[in-house]
Amino acid sequence: MILQFNKKVVCFSFILILFISSVGINVYADEKQNLKFDEARSFSENLAAVKINGKWGLIDLKGNFVVPAEYENISFYKGTAIIKIAGQYGVISTSGKEIIPAQYEEITYCKDWRNTPQNELLAVKQGGKWGVYSTTGRQIVPVFYDKIEINFNRTINVVLNSKVGLLDESGHTIIPVGYNFISSSLQWDEKDPVKNLSVVRQGDKWGIADRSGKELIPVVYDRVSMGTNLIRVQKDKKFGFINYRGQEVIPLKYDEDWRYAGYYYFSEGLAAVSVAGKWGYIDERDRTVIPFEYDSGHPFKDGLAVVALNKKEGLINKENKVIIPLQYDNLYYLAQLYNGSTMYAGDNLIIVKLNSKEGVFDTDGQEIIPLKYDYISSIGDGLFKVQLDNKYGVIDKTDKVVIPIQSKVYEYIIYDDSKNFRVFGEGKWKFYKQNGDQLISNEYDYALPFAHGLAPIKVNDKWGYVDMKGKLTSWSYQ
């Protein structure tokens, strides 16, 4: 009798599981009709680029086409869109009005280090030559140069016959074509003369030119680097500092070490310099503030600097007081990667490495996360991606596990502006909340970030948009 009862229970459970599974499959199958697109991108500025029937257009948040799907490609920014049609590029407004005819080989926006468009200038290419237009369709620089780089500060580097010049955003010449190199960091600021200058190179010598093209610092140095108050210059493997009038302030007496080329500048009033293989810190009047007793010294940040002695690193303050003992293999400020570029996370935390294990200290020298991980990186909002024994996961500042550390289940863990995680593992993408709970129970062949409450997802070569409850939008198209 008991055996018969158990069989019924097992049989009923099996039928129930089949029923639940079949219902789930049917619901998912019913929703597949809402996967309308060949390809889809995340929303931005209340618009998204989508591809349908082999052509690209722009839709709004209700799924309505504001720019018809008739282009080979499309990208947009601040009311304008670069389009490709019949193999040629042009520019339209995001309402579909033509701004620049589709007659160019290539058109690009100016982009910053995050690969994000930064101003209203467009580089256009035709017949192998480059010029510049505004996003209103006005030609600023004729299509004449071999190469053009539009800088984030709206100045324009132009190259002709392997020589470089610099133009302003109106196309007027700042520095005539004639140098081998001109820095892209030039900015005009009447209150800050440093921003009115640019580093230039002629042959293998460096100098500084002003906005009229006049060489303020002659092109005679092996290296030149502008700082807030002083300019670091180098000649014959010795470096020192001059002011912006070209006057020597600190003699060229300090040793060059190519391993630390990026450290030779003043930060918070002090500069790390070396003499006879030992490093110390000087002020802007060449007075020794921290003795020459270290094997290397990093720039100060928030009153602290990483220094090394006998192949071990630690942290000191401006009084040369040790904050983190010099007993670790590596110390570096916690940073995070943004589109492949490093930026400070801004948490005033230090990653410490010893015997191939990493942990995190605060700037008071207190251990926050134990030295037990193979790798740690900040992903923002006090969260860290960690690796342990070839397993990956996410923890918070208290070392609490947010996303479990699992062996090769997670190939990618991406934290984005929506404050959610996209996790890829075992061939599928899933969405998780900031606290580690699963946001959506479904999994997808591909998924892009949420924006304006919608995320593009891919299932079986078709794309659609889901909301944060996992429901597919039900837009209809002919």
Phi, psi and omega per residue, in radians:
M1 nan -0.747 3.129
I2 -1.153 -0.744 3.123
L3 -1.066 -0.731 3.140
Q4 -1.087 -0.726 3.122
F5 -1.081 -0.774 3.138
N6 -1.101 -0.672 3.131
K7 -1.112 -0.691 3.136
K8 -1.139 -0.732 3.125
V9 -1.077 -0.832 3.130
V10 -1.060 -0.786 -3.127
C11 -1.093 -0.773 3.138
F12 -1.104 -0.732 3.127
S13 -1.078 -0.725 -3.131
F14 -1.117 -0.753 3.115
I15 -1.113 -0.724 3.141
L16 -1.085 -0.753 3.113
I17 -1.077 -0.774 3.113
L18 -1.060 -0.721 -3.111
F19 -1.127 -0.824 3.133
I20 -1.083 -0.768 -3.128
S21 -1.094 -0.750 -3.099
S22 -1.184 -0.621 3.081
V23 -1.100 -0.802 3.129
G24 -1.030 -0.762 -3.138
I25 -1.117 -0.731 -3.116
N26 -1.138 -0.741 3.109
V27 -1.066 -0.808 -3.133
Y28 -1.102 -0.699 3.127
A29 -1.124 -0.686 3.123
D30 -1.097 -0.615 -3.108
E31 -1.325 -0.351 -3.082
K32 -1.055 -0.398 3.098
Q33 -1.142 -0.275 3.120
N34 -1.565 0.040 3.010
L35 -1.498 1.549 -2.927
K36 -1.614 -0.377 -2.850
F37 -1.857 2.632 2.997
D38 -1.267 -0.543 3.133
E39 -2.815 2.665 -3.139
A40 -2.608 2.609 3.121
R41 -2.103 2.870 -3.120
S42 -1.157 2.679 3.094
F43 -1.266 2.564 3.052
S44 -2.702 2.362 -3.119
E45 0.989 0.605 3.133
N46 1.162 0.262 3.134
L47 -2.271 2.753 3.046
A48 -2.503 2.496 3.049
A49 -1.514 2.270 3.122
V50 -2.335 2.682 3.113
K51 -2.043 2.193 -3.135
I52 -2.443 2.334 -3.071
N53 0.948 0.613 3.044
G54 1.453 0.051 -3.117
K55 -2.234 2.640 -3.105
W56 -1.750 2.539 3.007
G57 -2.642 -3.011 3.128
L58 -2.099 2.363 3.062
I59 -2.028 2.772 3.024
D60 -1.666 -3.042 -3.049
L61 -1.200 -0.234 3.071
K62 -1.685 0.035 3.119
G63 1.523 0.085 3.125
N64 -1.383 2.431 3.080
F65 -1.339 2.058 3.047
V66 -1.655 -0.429 2.951
V67 -2.215 2.092 -3.042
P68 -1.056 2.642 3.130
A69 -1.382 1.526 -3.108
E70 -2.462 0.255 -3.056
Y71 -2.026 2.696 3.106
E72 -1.320 -0.444 3.040
N73 -2.834 2.782 3.123
I74 -2.729 2.424 2.993
S75 -2.469 2.559 -3.020
F76 -2.384 2.787 -3.134
Y77 -2.896 2.166 3.048
K78 0.836 0.921 3.002
G79 1.534 -0.060 3.091
T80 -2.148 2.738 -3.141
A81 -2.412 2.292 3.000
I82 -1.491 2.182 -3.097
I83 -2.111 2.716 3.070
K84 -2.158 2.226 3.136
I85 -2.537 2.308 -3.095
A86 0.933 0.621 3.083
G87 1.391 0.020 -3.129
Q88 -2.032 2.666 -3.102
Y89 -1.858 2.542 3.049
G90 -2.582 -3.043 -3.138
V91 -2.321 2.355 3.052
I92 -2.218 2.903 2.968
S93 -1.387 2.862 3.135
T94 -1.309 0.059 2.954
S95 -1.789 -0.003 3.026
G96 1.779 0.029 -3.117
K97 -1.407 2.366 -3.138
E98 -1.225 2.332 3.083
I99 -1.972 -0.852 3.075
I100 -2.222 2.183 -3.105
P101 -1.013 2.590 3.118
A102 -1.358 1.441 -3.088
Q103 -2.449 0.230 -3.067
Y104 -1.939 2.663 3.126
E105 -1.257 -0.497 -3.105
E106 -2.820 2.520 3.015
I107 -2.437 2.336 -3.136
T108 -2.378 2.591 2.975
Y109 -1.396 2.728 2.908
C110 -1.235 2.357 -3.118
K111 -2.268 2.635 3.105
D112 -1.610 -2.977 -3.080
W113 -1.156 -0.270 3.067
R114 -1.570 0.066 -3.094
N115 1.201 0.492 3.136
T116 -1.856 2.313 3.089
P117 -0.964 2.455 -3.006
Q118 -2.163 -0.270 3.100
N119 -2.681 -3.033 -3.000
E120 -1.743 0.644 3.097
L121 -2.001 2.504 -3.114
L122 -2.211 2.300 3.027
A123 -1.592 2.273 -3.134
V124 -2.119 2.565 -3.111
K125 -2.189 2.323 3.099
Q126 -2.643 2.281 -3.129
G127 1.059 0.519 3.138
G128 1.393 0.014 3.134
K129 -1.991 2.716 -3.057
W130 -2.045 2.604 3.017
G131 -2.514 -3.037 -3.098
V132 -2.348 2.371 3.014
Y133 -2.091 2.733 2.924
S134 -1.491 2.897 3.133
T135 -1.336 0.028 2.983
T136 -1.658 -0.060 3.107
G137 1.705 0.110 -3.135
R138 -1.511 2.272 3.096
Q139 -1.311 2.206 -3.120
I140 -1.804 -0.753 3.115
V141 -2.212 2.197 -3.141
P142 -1.076 2.702 3.129
V143 -1.320 1.587 -2.913
F144 -2.478 -0.453 -2.948
Y145 -1.657 2.705 3.130
D146 -1.254 -0.538 -3.122
K147 -2.705 2.542 3.108
I148 -2.379 2.366 3.014
E149 -2.168 2.046 3.093
I150 -1.562 2.052 -3.042
N151 -1.442 2.780 -3.107
F152 -1.075 -0.402 -3.118
N153 -1.625 0.232 3.014
R154 1.389 0.074 2.982
T155 -1.490 2.888 -2.994
I156 -2.279 2.041 2.986
N157 -1.452 2.253 3.110
V158 -2.118 2.495 -3.131
V159 -2.148 2.280 3.096
L160 -2.468 2.129 -3.121
N161 0.922 0.773 3.072
S162 1.198 0.184 3.066
K163 -1.957 2.599 -3.006
V164 -1.967 2.485 2.992
G165 -2.339 3.084 -3.108
L166 -2.360 2.312 3.112
L167 -2.057 2.747 3.010
D168 -1.532 -3.131 -3.035
E169 -1.213 -0.189 3.063
S170 -1.670 -0.019 3.126
G171 1.600 0.045 3.131
H172 -1.387 2.531 -3.100
T173 -1.269 2.231 3.007
I174 -1.709 -0.957 3.087
I175 -2.180 2.087 -3.090
P176 -1.058 2.668 3.053
V177 -1.041 2.251 -3.129
G178 2.917 -0.237 -3.134
Y179 -1.672 2.808 3.036
N180 -1.411 -0.425 -3.119
F181 -2.726 2.471 2.975
I182 -2.368 2.264 -3.110
S183 -1.142 2.627 3.140
S184 -1.599 0.122 -3.049
S185 -1.544 0.051 -3.082
L186 -1.115 2.272 3.047
Q187 -2.424 2.571 3.117
W188 -1.688 2.175 3.132
D189 -2.648 1.919 -3.047
E190 -1.105 -0.457 -3.112
K191 -1.473 -0.273 -3.085
D192 -2.296 1.718 -3.079
P193 -1.068 -0.407 3.115
V194 -1.031 -0.614 -3.083
K195 -1.399 -0.020 3.077
N196 -1.744 0.239 -3.025
L197 -2.214 2.834 3.108
S198 -2.511 2.456 3.046
V199 -1.327 2.322 -3.127
V200 -2.233 2.718 3.120
R201 -2.302 2.370 3.038
Q202 -2.235 1.971 -3.011
G203 1.172 -2.166 3.110
D204 -1.923 0.322 3.138
K205 -1.997 2.625 -3.027
W206 -2.148 2.652 3.065
G207 -2.729 -2.862 3.140
I208 -2.364 2.345 3.104
A209 -2.019 2.616 3.091
D210 -1.639 -3.031 -3.007
R211 -1.208 -0.264 3.084
S212 -1.580 -0.086 -3.088
G213 1.627 -0.060 3.123
K214 -1.243 2.389 3.108
E215 -1.356 1.781 3.124
L216 -1.252 -0.739 3.031
I217 -1.999 2.084 -3.045
P218 -1.042 2.638 -3.112
V219 -1.430 1.354 -3.086
V220 -2.321 -0.059 -3.026
Y221 -1.707 2.693 3.085
D222 -1.314 -0.525 3.073
R223 -2.588 2.589 3.067
V224 -2.472 2.363 3.103
S225 -2.498 2.138 -3.092
M226 -1.429 2.391 3.015
G227 -2.071 -3.046 -3.085
T228 -1.140 -0.823 -3.104
N229 -1.959 -0.521 -3.060
L230 -2.242 2.757 3.114
I231 -1.920 2.193 3.070
R232 -1.445 2.244 3.125
V233 -2.234 2.631 -3.106
Q234 -2.368 2.433 3.091
K235 -2.655 2.348 3.107
D236 0.936 0.757 3.058
K237 1.134 0.283 3.014
K238 -2.147 2.525 3.121
F239 -2.295 2.735 3.086
G240 -2.669 -2.769 -3.063
F241 -2.375 2.462 3.040
I242 -2.152 2.834 3.073
N243 -1.617 -3.091 -3.043
Y244 -1.406 0.068 2.970
R245 -1.740 0.039 3.121
G246 1.500 0.135 -3.109
Q247 -1.530 2.382 3.126
E248 -1.234 2.193 3.125
V249 -1.834 -0.740 3.097
I250 -2.200 2.086 -3.046
P251 -0.992 2.691 3.093
L252 -1.357 1.385 -3.036
K253 -2.230 -0.094 -3.072
Y254 -1.626 2.604 -3.029
D255 -1.366 2.533 3.027
E256 -1.544 2.432 2.993
D257 -2.376 1.881 -3.034
W258 -1.038 -0.400 -3.141
R259 -1.166 -0.419 -3.073
Y260 -2.154 0.636 -3.049
A261 -1.042 -0.530 -3.108
G262 -1.423 -0.029 -3.044
Y263 -1.689 -0.209 -2.999
Y264 -1.418 1.182 3.047
Y265 -2.646 2.838 3.133
F266 -1.414 2.326 3.092
S267 -2.410 2.116 -3.093
E268 0.994 0.640 3.042
G269 1.496 -0.039 -3.124
L270 -2.241 2.627 3.074
A271 -2.256 2.406 3.037
A272 -1.417 2.210 3.136
V273 -2.392 2.808 -3.097
S274 -2.248 2.553 3.050
V275 -2.430 2.195 3.107
A276 0.933 0.674 3.046
G277 1.470 -0.035 3.115
K278 -1.986 2.520 -3.052
W279 -1.930 2.494 3.000
G280 -2.551 -2.928 -3.115
Y281 -2.250 2.388 3.104
I282 -2.067 2.797 3.011
D283 -1.696 -3.064 -3.036
E284 -1.300 -0.032 3.039
R285 -1.891 0.253 3.092
D286 1.177 0.463 3.065
R287 -1.608 2.381 3.126
T288 -1.287 2.103 -3.133
V289 -1.759 -0.695 3.080
I290 -2.155 2.203 -3.015
P291 -1.021 2.759 3.121
F292 -1.426 1.445 -3.048
E293 -2.326 0.059 -3.091
Y294 -1.931 2.799 3.101
D295 -1.482 -0.354 3.016
S296 -2.843 2.786 3.120
G297 -2.552 2.355 3.128
H298 -1.692 2.831 3.087
P299 -1.087 2.645 3.088
F300 -1.285 2.496 3.068
K301 -2.476 2.080 -3.116
D302 0.972 0.681 3.063
G303 1.411 0.134 -3.097
L304 -2.300 2.661 3.121
A305 -2.501 2.506 3.045
V306 -1.468 2.268 3.100
V307 -2.270 2.811 -3.125
A308 -2.262 2.564 3.066
L309 -2.660 2.242 -3.140
N310 0.948 0.757 3.067
K311 1.157 0.319 3.061
K312 -2.174 2.541 -3.081
E313 -2.000 2.669 3.083
G314 -2.667 -2.974 -3.071
L315 -2.229 2.309 3.108
I316 -2.157 2.853 2.992
N317 -1.819 -3.042 -3.048
K318 -1.246 -0.231 3.055
E319 -1.620 0.142 -3.121
N320 1.176 0.390 3.050
K321 -1.430 2.344 -3.130
V322 -1.351 2.131 3.115
I323 -1.671 -0.788 3.014
I324 -2.099 2.154 -3.051
P325 -0.975 2.594 3.120
L326 -1.400 1.294 -3.086
Q327 -2.436 0.195 -3.077
Y328 -1.952 2.707 -3.114
D329 -1.236 -0.665 3.131
N330 -2.622 2.516 2.963
L331 -2.299 2.394 3.011
Y332 -2.732 2.588 -3.138
Y333 -1.082 2.413 3.135
L334 -1.037 2.246 3.137
A335 -2.337 2.851 3.086
Q336 -2.259 2.711 3.124
L337 -1.641 2.313 3.086
Y338 -2.211 1.893 -3.099
N339 0.904 0.677 3.047
G340 1.534 -0.039 3.119
S341 -1.983 2.536 -3.075
T342 -1.565 2.380 2.995
M343 -2.456 2.687 3.138
Y344 -1.160 2.433 3.121
A345 -1.329 -0.342 3.073
G346 1.358 0.322 -3.096
D347 -1.701 0.015 -3.086
N348 0.932 0.787 3.112
L349 -2.115 2.680 -3.084
I350 -2.130 2.253 2.988
I351 -1.461 2.285 -3.108
V352 -2.070 2.338 -3.111
K353 -2.174 2.326 3.098
L354 -2.611 2.219 3.136
N355 0.915 0.782 3.061
S356 1.203 0.206 3.072
K357 -2.015 2.489 -3.087
E358 -2.053 2.536 3.029
G359 -2.500 -3.034 -3.091
V360 -2.292 2.322 3.044
F361 -2.012 2.702 2.953
D362 -1.568 3.078 -3.055
T363 -1.408 0.095 2.946
D364 -1.672 0.013 3.128
G365 1.523 0.169 -3.131
Q366 -1.572 2.392 3.106
E367 -1.266 2.183 3.125
I368 -1.745 -0.801 3.116
I369 -2.196 2.202 -3.075
P370 -1.051 2.699 3.102
L371 -1.372 1.424 -3.108
K372 -2.387 -0.092 -3.085
Y373 -1.729 2.652 3.088
D374 -1.361 -0.439 -3.104
Y375 -2.785 2.456 3.067
I376 -2.374 2.383 2.997
S377 -2.513 2.524 3.116
S378 -1.353 2.414 3.028
I379 -2.078 0.188 3.051
G380 1.718 2.789 3.085
D381 0.987 0.623 3.097
G382 1.241 0.363 -3.137
L383 -1.986 2.620 -3.071
F384 -2.375 2.337 2.980
K385 -1.481 2.310 -3.091
V386 -2.258 2.706 3.050
Q387 -2.183 2.347 3.127
L388 -2.536 2.052 -3.139
D389 0.895 0.814 3.117
N390 1.124 0.402 3.051
K391 -2.018 2.602 -3.056
Y392 -2.174 2.582 3.090
G393 -2.953 -2.938 -3.122
V394 -2.307 2.385 3.069
I395 -2.208 2.911 3.024
D396 -1.823 -3.007 -3.063
K397 -1.118 -0.363 -3.125
T398 -1.639 0.138 -3.101
D399 1.268 0.256 3.066
K400 -1.336 2.344 -3.129
V401 -1.286 2.184 3.085
V402 -1.706 -0.878 3.006
I403 -2.060 2.139 -3.028
P404 -0.927 2.513 3.130
I405 -1.464 1.830 -3.019
Q406 -2.148 2.599 -3.056
S407 -1.257 1.903 3.000
K408 0.988 0.107 3.067
V409 -1.182 -0.668 -3.123
Y410 -1.831 1.893 3.063
E411 -1.486 -0.564 3.095
Y412 -2.373 2.385 2.986
I413 -2.246 1.977 -3.028
I414 -2.108 2.153 3.089
Y415 -1.835 2.156 -3.011
D416 -2.103 -3.037 -3.029
D417 -1.151 -0.298 3.114
S418 -1.370 -0.026 -3.103
K419 1.167 0.476 3.065
N420 -2.129 2.825 3.059
F421 -1.763 2.474 2.851
R422 -1.927 2.167 -3.055
V423 -2.098 2.277 3.128
F424 -2.011 2.235 3.092
G425 -2.904 2.553 -3.132
E426 0.948 0.624 3.038
G427 1.429 0.079 -3.084
K428 -2.304 2.683 3.081
W429 -1.841 2.453 3.084
K430 -2.326 2.755 3.075
F431 -1.887 2.351 3.079
Y432 -2.199 2.644 3.058
K433 -1.339 2.979 3.134
Q434 -1.084 -0.532 -3.132
N435 -1.469 0.016 3.099
G436 1.697 -0.179 3.069
D437 -1.236 2.600 3.124
Q438 -1.237 2.226 -3.123
L439 -1.342 -0.780 -3.108
I440 -2.266 2.348 -3.094
S441 -1.311 -0.458 -3.134
N442 -1.227 2.773 3.017
E443 -2.191 2.710 -2.953
Y444 -2.329 2.769 3.081
D445 -1.217 -0.543 3.056
Y446 -2.725 2.649 3.129
A447 -2.598 2.445 3.077
L448 -1.955 2.940 -3.024
P449 -1.136 2.673 2.974
F450 -1.216 2.477 2.995
A451 -2.667 2.322 -3.076
H452 0.974 0.569 3.055
G453 1.407 0.087 -3.123
L454 -2.269 2.534 3.105
A455 -2.263 2.338 3.040
P456 -1.270 2.333 3.100
I457 -2.326 2.713 -3.109
K458 -2.152 2.309 3.058
V459 -2.401 2.117 3.095
N460 0.903 0.873 3.044
D461 1.233 0.162 3.059
K462 -2.146 2.605 -3.065
W463 -2.031 2.619 2.999
G464 -2.657 -3.004 3.131
Y465 -2.146 2.339 3.075
V466 -1.980 2.628 2.994
D467 -1.571 -3.089 -3.034
M468 -1.301 -0.021 3.004
K469 -1.749 0.004 3.117
G470 1.529 0.118 -3.125
K471 -1.469 2.266 3.099
L472 -1.305 2.434 3.020
T473 -1.129 2.593 -3.073
S474 -2.027 0.959 3.124
W475 -1.353 2.537 -3.117
S476 -2.001 2.432 3.097
Y477 -2.384 2.619 3.081
Q478 -1.320 nan nan
